Amino acid sequence: MFPIQDQISVATKANIDTQVARLNALTHATFQSVEKLFDLNVNLVKASMDESVIIGQQLMGAKDPQEFFTMLAQQVQPSFEKALFYTRHLVGIASGTQAEFARAAEDQLSEASRNISKMVDDATRNAPAGSENVAALVKTALNTASTSYEQLSKTTKDAGEAIEASIIAAASRLAPDAAKQS
């Protein structure tokens, strides 16, 4: 009866199906990250409790205050190394999740750009004579927006990688400095 409405309904249903699939994938990625974070923290707590008992027993076995403080100072370097290990894993989990979300956003933008471009092409074919300049202007604007987004996306990705590298480098530098102070 109304072919345009039928096309819109089919396109809308396909769009909803795609969005539900993306949401499901992002939810799955989020839960995987939460699970990794939970496992990391549970393992940290278990290891910390076990080590605390061992260290406590060793400290209680100290024969004098000097030996006690020497043993205590020897724990500084391993503690910083464990903190560095934890930070690296935490940054890795966050980076992986961020990459999943960025990939999904890029896919969605790419698909939206294709759909809009197709819609403009279809409209151009059915447009009255003399509207070619408007269609060309819209296409140019879409290409400019797409190029700008790609540049912004690349810059954001580069900034994220730089921040990740800075965090790991700073943590690596702190561990040896703290050991020297003890």
C-alpha positions as CSV (number, residue, x, y, z in Angstrom):
1,M,0.0,0.0,0.0
2,F,2.7,2.5,1.1
3,P,6.1,1.2,-0.1
4,I,8.0,4.0,1.7
5,Q,6.4,3.1,5.1
6,D,7.1,-0.6,4.4
7,Q,10.8,0.3,3.8
8,I,10.9,2.5,6.9
9,S,9.4,-0.3,9.0
10,V,11.9,-2.9,7.7
11,A,14.8,-0.4,8.2
12,T,13.5,0.4,11.7
13,K,13.3,-3.2,12.7
14,A,16.8,-3.9,11.3
15,N,18.1,-0.9,13.2
16,I,16.5,-2.0,16.5
17,D,17.8,-5.5,16.0
18,T,21.3,-4.1,15.4
19,Q,21.1,-1.9,18.4
20,V,19.9,-4.8,20.7
21,A,22.8,-6.9,19.4
22,R,25.3,-4.1,20.1
23,L,23.9,-3.5,23.5
24,N,24.1,-7.2,24.3
25,A,27.7,-7.2,23.1
26,L,28.6,-4.2,25.2
27,T,26.8,-5.6,28.3
28,H,28.8,-8.9,27.8
29,A,32.1,-6.9,27.5
30,T,31.2,-4.9,30.6
31,F,30.4,-8.0,32.6
32,Q,33.6,-9.7,31.5
33,S,35.6,-6.6,32.7
34,V,33.8,-6.6,36.0
35,E,34.5,-10.3,36.4
36,K,38.2,-9.8,35.6
37,L,38.3,-6.9,38.1
38,F,36.5,-9.0,40.7
39,D,38.9,-11.9,40.2
40,L,41.9,-9.6,40.4
41,N,40.7,-8.1,43.7
42,V,39.8,-11.5,45.2
43,N,43.2,-12.8,44.3
44,L,44.8,-9.7,45.8
45,V,42.9,-10.0,49.0
46,K,43.7,-13.8,49.3
47,A,47.4,-13.1,48.6
48,S,47.5,-10.2,51.0
49,M,45.9,-12.2,53.8
50,D,48.3,-15.1,53.4
51,E,51.3,-12.8,53.2
52,S,50.1,-10.8,56.2
53,V,50.0,-13.9,58.3
54,I,53.5,-14.9,57.2
55,I,55.0,-11.4,57.6
56,G,53.3,-11.1,61.0
57,Q,54.8,-14.4,62.2
58,Q,58.2,-13.3,60.9
59,L,57.9,-9.9,62.7
60,M,56.8,-11.5,65.9
61,G,59.9,-13.7,65.7
62,A,62.2,-10.6,65.7
63,K,64.7,-10.7,68.6
64,D,65.0,-7.0,69.0
65,P,63.5,-3.7,67.7
66,Q,66.3,-3.3,65.1
67,E,65.6,-6.7,63.5
68,F,61.9,-5.9,63.6
69,F,62.3,-2.6,61.7
70,T,64.8,-4.2,59.3
71,M,62.3,-6.9,58.4
72,L,59.6,-4.3,58.1
73,A,61.7,-2.2,55.7
74,Q,62.4,-5.2,53.6
75,Q,58.7,-5.4,52.8
76,V,58.6,-2.0,51.0
77,Q,60.0,-3.1,47.6
78,P,57.8,-6.2,47.3
79,S,54.8,-4.1,48.2
80,F,55.5,-1.6,45.5
81,E,56.1,-4.3,43.0
82,K,52.7,-5.8,43.9
83,A,51.1,-2.4,43.6
84,L,52.7,-2.0,40.2
85,F,51.5,-5.5,39.1
86,Y,48.0,-4.6,40.3
87,T,48.0,-1.2,38.5
88,R,49.2,-2.8,35.2
89,H,46.4,-5.4,35.4
90,L,43.8,-2.7,36.3
91,V,44.9,-0.5,33.4
92,G,44.8,-3.6,31.1
93,I,41.3,-4.4,32.1
94,A,40.2,-0.7,31.6
95,S,41.9,-0.4,28.3
96,G,40.3,-3.6,27.0
97,T,36.9,-2.4,28.0
98,Q,37.5,1.0,26.5
99,A,38.6,-0.6,23.3
100,E,35.4,-2.6,23.1
101,F,33.3,0.5,23.6
102,A,35.3,2.5,21.1
103,R,35.0,-0.3,18.5
104,A,31.2,-0.4,19.0
105,A,31.0,3.4,18.7
106,E,33.0,3.3,15.5
107,D,30.9,0.5,14.1
108,Q,27.7,2.4,14.9
109,L,29.0,5.6,13.4
110,S,30.2,3.9,10.3
111,E,26.8,2.2,9.9
112,A,24.9,5.4,10.5
113,S,27.1,7.2,8.0
114,R,26.4,4.6,5.4
115,N,22.7,4.7,6.1
116,I,22.6,8.5,5.9
117,S,24.7,8.5,2.7
118,K,22.3,5.9,1.2
119,M,19.3,8.0,2.3
120,V,20.9,11.2,0.7
121,D,21.6,9.2,-2.5
122,D,18.0,7.9,-2.6
123,A,16.7,11.4,-2.0
124,T,19.0,12.9,-4.7
125,R,17.7,10.4,-7.3
126,N,14.1,11.4,-6.5
127,A,14.8,15.1,-6.0
128,P,13.4,17.7,-8.4
129,A,15.7,19.2,-11.0
130,G,17.9,22.0,-9.7
131,S,18.5,20.5,-6.2
132,E,21.8,19.0,-7.1
133,N,23.7,21.7,-5.3
134,V,21.9,21.1,-2.0
135,A,22.5,17.3,-2.3
136,A,26.2,18.0,-3.0
137,L,26.4,20.3,0.0
138,V,24.8,17.7,2.3
139,K,27.2,15.0,1.0
140,T,30.2,17.4,1.6
141,A,29.0,18.1,5.1
142,L,28.6,14.4,5.9
143,N,32.1,13.7,4.6
144,T,33.5,16.5,6.6
145,A,31.8,15.3,9.8
146,S,33.0,11.8,9.2
147,T,36.6,12.9,8.7
148,S,36.4,15.1,11.8
149,Y,35.1,12.2,13.9
150,E,37.8,9.9,12.6
151,Q,40.5,12.4,13.5
152,L,38.9,13.0,17.0
153,S,38.7,9.2,17.5
154,K,42.4,8.7,16.6
155,T,43.4,11.6,18.9
156,T,41.3,10.2,21.7
157,K,42.8,6.7,21.2
158,D,46.4,8.2,21.1
159,A,45.7,10.1,24.3
160,G,44.3,7.0,26.1
161,E,47.4,5.1,25.1
162,A,49.7,7.9,26.3
163,I,47.8,8.1,29.7
164,E,48.1,4.3,30.1
165,A,51.8,4.4,29.3
166,S,52.3,7.3,31.7
167,I,50.6,5.5,34.6
168,I,52.7,2.4,34.1
169,A,55.9,4.4,33.7
170,A,55.1,6.4,36.8
171,A,54.4,3.3,38.8
172,S,57.6,1.7,37.6
173,R,59.6,4.7,38.6
174,L,58.0,4.9,42.1
175,A,58.9,1.3,43.1
176,P,62.7,1.7,42.8
177,D,62.6,5.2,44.4
178,A,60.6,3.9,47.4
179,A,63.1,1.0,47.9
180,K,66.0,3.4,48.0
181,Q,64.3,5.5,50.7
182,S,63.8,2.5,53.0
